[in-house]
Amino acid sequence: MDLNQSMRLLSSWIAQIGGLGLDLLWRFIHLVVSLWYIVSGIIEAVESYAISLGLNKKYSSINIEKLRCLAVVVDIEEARDVSKVIELLQWLRTIGVKQVGLFDSQGLLKKSKDMILGTVPGSVLSEEIGEKNSSPDQNPLALEFISSSDNKEAVMKAANILLQDYLKSSRPENDKGENFFTETHLNEALRVVGENVHAPDLLLVYGPIRSHLGFPAWRLRYTEIVHMGSLNYMRYGSLLKAIHKFTGVHQNYGT
Amino acid sequence: MLSLFSVVFTFLALFLLIPGLFISRRLRLHFSLKNIIRFYKITASKYGDERNDERPMGEKEKRAKNRMPKHVAVILDGNRRWAEKRGLGTSDGHEAGVKRLMENAKDCFAMGTNTISLFAFSTENWERPEDEVNCLMALFKKHFKSEMPYFQRDKIKISVIGNRAKISQSLLGLIEEVEEATKSYEGKQLIIAIDYSGRFDILQACKNLATKVKDGLIQVEDIDEKAMENELMTKCSEFPNPDLLIRTSGEQRISNFFLWQSAYTELYFPNVLWPDFGEAEYLDALTWYQQRQRRFGRRV
């Protein structure tokens, strides 16, 4: 074996060992970060239990009036356990939340609508609020059930309505639709197709993914988004903390 | 015995040094930090490098392929608060923010990210004090000119998205010049959102579709979600939907940025002001992203 071949072989070995070393270092970094998040999670869990037991006076009173509409996004795997969703709604009612939008991408919660409404005391569909002149419950919990069909599909239907209006109207040749495609018009068109256009103040995401999972995009402009972890391990203290933190947020809306 | 001691010592050094990187942002051992970041860049780019890999891929390798975000979106929040904390003027905060922006963009591209989107100026920002708005516009002009050699040297395609109606002619001319000069580049793209609003994006897409129908280019029946996505401003990118969206300063909302595009985007809200968001913080975001399990709304 001549010198060049030996050098090439040596380079190859060094490259392989170097690659292995970098791989190990990268995995080590992941391990450290994971440990950090585990420790943070433990601290958060302890704090949450302390809040649930009322040991932390800071959370004993919440200005719930600031939270007019709350939305809850549930991962589709976790939405199958409706009992946890019901428990969450009962907690929200205890805290004093009046309006909750429940979202999962596949519409599983929509299908369980009747069961949820029958099990959570004082809950009514949000569209029925105001229709009933007298409610046995003076503080009903208005529920809205949302799925992916209320997101992009709904915007497309609304856009089609605006398009039809645009095509039917008599307009100048160079009119590009400035007067037909405005936020106000799209809001109106969304109402026509049966969609709620009110933006939730706070969006709680339950599941492994920190994403809004396709919640109606049009409504999310200034919504606070908080990831709450898995629904299976939800804690009352964490819920209270998230809502309390929201009530302290000051938004400048970009100005 | 000596070799065992050296292995243990190396392990302890790494165990103490790397946690320090995350725990204490005051840790500035530049020599060590730069070397660690260099190691990370090389390793991370190894995970993202699909082009040279011609072996058939197993399940694990396919998962590794998806571990680098192809499109990272950033909401650059916190410049004013950063300046206020230091007793500086707002313009100093924005200047520091732009400097950080270019540094982070270079790091992102080095790590294999294809597209970076920056929410530089929202439609609502026009309501800010006039001198602040003028300062921001001046900063855009200054840095478009000064960074042009870097864009051309590193072959970075620049795209500016947003409503251009209110932008001054001088800045508009510069934007068009930069876009024209870099339009042929592939592989790296910097999308800068100026006077952008997610709702405006959706509405202008609707208008474009309406115009196409009016002109007979498409039929009404052809209008669907895909057609809509092809009209959004992010159509300029090979990867229009961000994999990771970072909003600094601890605020937890997307503030009208990429409303349509962010359905399955991982949202990361670090509690650090934008001018302080450096290599270590981006490393943290990337590590966090790689630990997520993305399903895009589908069942596992």
Contacts between the chains, C-beta under 8 A, distances in Angstrom:
chain1	res1	chain2	res2	distance
A	19	B	46	7.2
A	22	B	39	5.9
A	22	B	42	5.9
A	22	B	43	4.3
A	22	B	46	7.1
A	23	B	43	6.6
A	23	B	46	7.8
A	25	B	14	7.6
A	25	B	39	5.6
A	25	B	40	8.0
A	25	B	43	6.7
A	26	B	39	7.9
A	26	B	40	6.9
A	26	B	43	4.2
A	26	B	44	7.3
A	26	B	47	8.0
A	28	B	14	6.5
A	28	B	18	7.1
A	29	B	18	6.1
A	29	B	40	7.1
A	29	B	283	7.7
A	29	B	287	6.3
A	30	B	287	6.0
A	30	B	290	7.1
A	30	B	291	7.0
A	32	B	15	7.6
A	32	B	18	5.3
A	32	B	19	5.7
A	32	B	22	7.2
A	33	B	22	6.7
A	33	B	284	7.0
A	33	B	287	4.6
A	33	B	288	7.0
A	33	B	291	7.5
A	34	B	291	6.9
A	36	B	19	7.3
A	36	B	22	6.1
A	36	B	23	7.7
A	76	B	297	7.0
A	76	B	299	6.4
A	77	B	299	6.9
A	77	B	300	6.6
A	105	B	297	4.2
A	106	B	297	7.7
A	148	B	297	7.0
A	151	B	263	7.3
A	152	B	225	4.9
A	152	B	228	7.3
A	152	B	260	7.1
A	152	B	263	7.9
A	153	B	225	7.3
A	155	B	202	6.6
A	155	B	228	7.5
A	155	B	260	7.9
A	156	B	223	6.9
A	156	B	224	6.5
A	156	B	225	6.1
A	156	B	228	6.4
A	159	B	206	4.5
A	159	B	209	7.1
A	159	B	223	7.3
A	159	B	228	7.3
A	160	B	220	7.1
A	160	B	223	6.6
A	162	B	206	6.3
A	162	B	210	7.5
A	163	B	206	7.2
A	163	B	209	6.9
A	163	B	210	5.1
A	163	B	213	6.4
A	163	B	220	6.7
A	163	B	223	7.2
A	164	B	220	7.9
A	166	B	210	5.1
A	166	B	214	7.7
A	167	B	210	7.5
A	167	B	213	6.7
A	167	B	214	6.7
A	167	B	220	8.0
A	176	B	207	6.0
A	176	B	211	5.9
A	177	B	206	7.9
A	177	B	207	4.6
A	177	B	210	5.0
A	177	B	211	6.9
A	178	B	207	7.7
A	180	B	207	8.0
A	180	B	210	7.3
A	181	B	203	4.9
A	181	B	204	7.7
A	181	B	206	5.0
A	181	B	207	4.6
A	181	B	210	6.9
A	182	B	203	6.9
A	183	B	199	5.6
A	183	B	203	6.8
A	186	B	199	8.0
A	186	B	202	7.6
A	186	B	203	6.4
A	186	B	206	7.4
A	208	B	292	7.4
A	208	B	293	5.4
A	209	B	264	7.7
A	209	B	266	7.0
A	209	B	292	6.4
A	209	B	293	6.9
A	209	B	294	6.4
A	209	B	295	6.9
A	210	B	266	5.5
A	210	B	267	5.0
A	210	B	268	7.1
A	210	B	292	6.9
A	211	B	262	7.6
A	211	B	263	7.4
A	211	B	264	5.4
A	211	B	265	5.7
A	211	B	266	5.7
A	211	B	267	6.0
A	211	B	294	8.0
A	212	B	262	7.2
A	212	B	263	7.0
A	212	B	267	7.4
A	213	B	263	7.0
A	213	B	264	6.9
A	213	B	297	6.1
A	214	B	263	4.2
A	214	B	264	7.0
A	214	B	297	5.8
A	215	B	263	8.0
A	217	B	198	7.1
A	217	B	202	7.5
A	217	B	259	4.0
A	217	B	260	5.0
A	217	B	262	7.5
A	217	B	263	6.9
A	218	B	199	6.9
A	218	B	202	7.0
A	218	B	259	6.8
A	220	B	254	6.5
A	220	B	259	5.8
A	221	B	198	6.9
A	221	B	199	6.6
A	221	B	255	7.2
A	221	B	256	4.6
A	221	B	259	6.9
A	222	B	253	5.9
A	222	B	255	6.3
A	222	B	256	7.2
A	223	B	253	5.9
A	224	B	252	5.3
A	224	B	253	5.2
A	225	B	252	5.3
A	225	B	253	5.9
A	225	B	254	7.1
A	225	B	267	6.1
A	225	B	269	8.0
A	226	B	252	5.9
A	227	B	267	7.5
A	249	B	251	7.7
A	251	B	253	7.7
A	253	B	124	5.7
A	253	B	255	7.9
A	254	B	122	4.7
A	254	B	123	7.6
A	254	B	124	2.8
A	254	B	125	5.3
A	254	B	127	7.1
A	254	B	255	6.3
A	254	B	256	7.6
A	255	B	124	5.9
A	255	B	125	7.4
A	255	B	127	3.9
A	255	B	128	5.8
